[in-house]
Amino acid sequence: MDGLKRLPIAAPERISGITSLAFNMWWSWHPDARMLFKRLSRAEWKLSGHNPVKMLNEIDRKALDEASGDQDFLAHYDRVMERFHDEVGNGGGKWFAHNICAPEAMPIAFFSAEYGLHRSLPFYAGGLGFLAGDFLKEGSDLGLPLTAVGFMYPEGYMRQKMSAGGWQENLDEPLDRAGTAISKVMDAKGRPLLVKVPVIEPPIYVEVWKIEVGKVPLYLIDTDIEANDPWNRRISAHLYTGNVEQRLRQEIVLGIGGSAVLVAMGLRHPVLHLNEGHPAFAVMERIREGVSAGMRFTEALQNVKETTVFTTHTPVAAGTDVFPFDLMEKYFSPYWPALGLDRESFFALGTDPADPQAGFNMTVFALKCSSHRNGVSKRHGEVARRMWHSLWPGRPEDEVPIGSVTNGIHVPTWIEPKIALLFNRHLGGDWINRHDKPETWEAVRKIPDIELWNTHYWQKMKLVMRIMDRARERWTEGGPDAQVVLAEGVFLDPNALTLGFARRFATYKRASLILSDTERLKRILNNKWMPVQIVFAGKAHPADDAGKHMLQQVFNAAQDPAFGGRIAFVQEYDEQFAQYMVHGVDLWLNTPLPPLEASGTSGMKAALNGVPNLSVLDGWWLEGYNGKNGWAFGGKEEGKSVQQRDAEDAAALYDLLENQIIPLFYHLNGDGISKGWVQIMKEAMISAGSGFSARRMVKEYATRFYEKCLLAVAG
Ligand SMILES: *Cc1c(COP(=O)(O)O)cnc(C)c1O
């Protein structure tokens, strides 16, 4: 690899570093850096959707010239740039070097089909992507030697557009490559690096883009290039295409192509971490490299196993990719000889003994080819051991070798800046450096109640204002009819107890559970003296009609005057609106059908900011709930029909709201605050901050898995 190509941004010499700052997502988790861009031009910052690359492309040169002569701006600029160089240059996080090994000794390749890093990088669908994005950011903070690989989806976002009937329509919004913080990887001759996906026939070519995530490089594979025929160009058009053959081709390109890209760039990657089964073919390519270097298959497999970490995120068999054998044969028939295998032994690698005819199962394959395997919460670990017991038939279920590392969130990304200032004052200015130590959080109890209450009230105002602003924009554009605009929350009241529900509209998440008994819900929401409102947001997968029906039910409720305008559905859920939601609502509602929420992470984001959870006992909440940091219900699944479980969970939800939550929230003292509520807010912050950070999570992966890989790498 020789260099990168990016659009030149003509910044004056004195502030020329602003370009490299804009191209490194480091700025996104440093409020001081965000403010620097905002300060250049508030209007351009907003118009660009908080995307500094786009903003610098479009901003008037005059604004940059003025800034480069403004002493206040320059002092701010110098401060940010100094920190940027400290943290991203050779300095920066040393935790890995001090606790595991010299980073050069063990580069780790991290593969994921999606990454949720920022609104301006539309390469995610939901939780899996944010987990990967948060992992890279924390990896940078701790100095992990990560190199990440993913996909460039040129059609980026699926835009969500609701019809008056409440049906979700989808529009593609092509990615503006020039206005995105991605740089094309060039070869030694200054041409775009072109890599052929090895062995696979018919041939597929890829080019590569780079995103800098602090110290961690993320390489995105792009198939939408001249060298490919149209069918190949479309491989990476969309995240999670419904077409099974195109999906197989995506996974071939991600795993096998991704590995070849690392080789082409001269990047060694002795340790491999697979985030879910989608990129598992990367393991196959590593085995092939071993075989072509002269190893026998079994030896190469053993080597690869000892240096591969596989994280499964799916608690249902239907959620794993299984490819028909004949389809596999079409692409892989030149591949198995390259591994020294025949057809049968090759397919055996991905065959689930419990369902041998089904096809090539990516999770089975990944489990068989890795020695370090985990689910993403304690409960999910148990579920995974039960699901994949058939692979270890001789062992009792609880000895199936799949452990768990509970998910966590990147604290600097998800903390609201005013809450962070509150922590600076009461936890000490360096709390962020100590945030995975439980002692750090004890001081939250000393924050004066009124300060926390008022800070949160300000967040809620911001959320409500943001929602109104969006509704106003939509209304003045004159596009949709008024009914659709009204459903977007124009009647919201910042003084009312506000519940938030925002995530993908997958049916198991049961967005409409709280609508089960409409009469009871109307009484709750419309109580004149203790009103309650609910803000919903989220997209259904374009191919998921059941999810769209659930969304329609919610949307119709939001349009129904009988609910008093106290239900809002906000369109176009994305990372930016997620920030408003997890900072601004009063209570985070989570109603999955157990055990289908492997972990869930948005509830952690909310809790960190003092928003308690009201959640079914599933996923992370089984570990997170401690009796004083929120509310828990349901979670029992034995021997009951889904209808019965829905009915019981809904009743428990209403009971909690009516008997405990609403009276507590409205039990105001002379200062107009609810002391009891503030206690729960504080406990939510303490438990989420100390236990559910990405820092805790990444350290666990490093000490429990990566460190073990070291022996195999060294040996
Ligand atoms: C955190 C996050 C998610 C994941 O939410 P879950 O609680 O795991 O469902 C999805 N989308 C966005 C935009 C997020 O920020």
The ligand as a Tripos MOL2 file, in Angstrom:
@<TRIPOS>MOLECULE
LIG
   15    15     1     0     0
SMALL
NO_CHARGES

@<TRIPOS>ATOM
      1 C1        -27.4940    1.3850   20.2200 C.3       1 LIG1
      2 C2        -28.2330    1.4390   18.9420 C.ar      1 LIG1
      3 C3        -28.9340    0.3110   18.4820 C.ar      1 LIG1
      4 C4        -28.9790   -0.9820   19.2680 C.3       1 LIG1
      5 O1        -30.0990   -0.9900   20.1010 O.3       1 LIG1
      6 P1        -30.6450   -2.2740   20.8790 P.3       1 LIG1
      7 O2        -31.0350   -1.7950   22.1980 O.co2     1 LIG1
      8 O3        -29.5170   -3.2600   20.9560 O.co2     1 LIG1
      9 O4        -31.7860   -2.7670   20.0960 O.co2     1 LIG1
     10 C5        -29.6230    0.4160   17.2870 C.ar      1 LIG1
     11 N1        -29.6390    1.5580   16.5660 N.ar      1 LIG1
     12 C6        -28.9970    2.6650   16.9860 C.ar      1 LIG1
     13 C7        -29.0590    3.9100   16.1470 C.3       1 LIG1
     14 C8        -28.2650    2.6420   18.1770 C.ar      1 LIG1
     15 O5        -27.6010    3.7330   18.5750 O.3       1 LIG1
@<TRIPOS>BOND
     1     1     2 1
     2     2     3 ar
     3     2    14 ar
     4     3     4 1
     5     3    10 ar
     6     4     5 1
     7     5     6 1
     8     6     7 2
     9     6     8 1
    10     6     9 1
    11    10    11 ar
    12    11    12 ar
    13    12    13 1
    14    12    14 ar
    15    14    15 1
@<TRIPOS>SUBSTRUCTURE
     1 LIG1         1 GROUP 0 **** ****
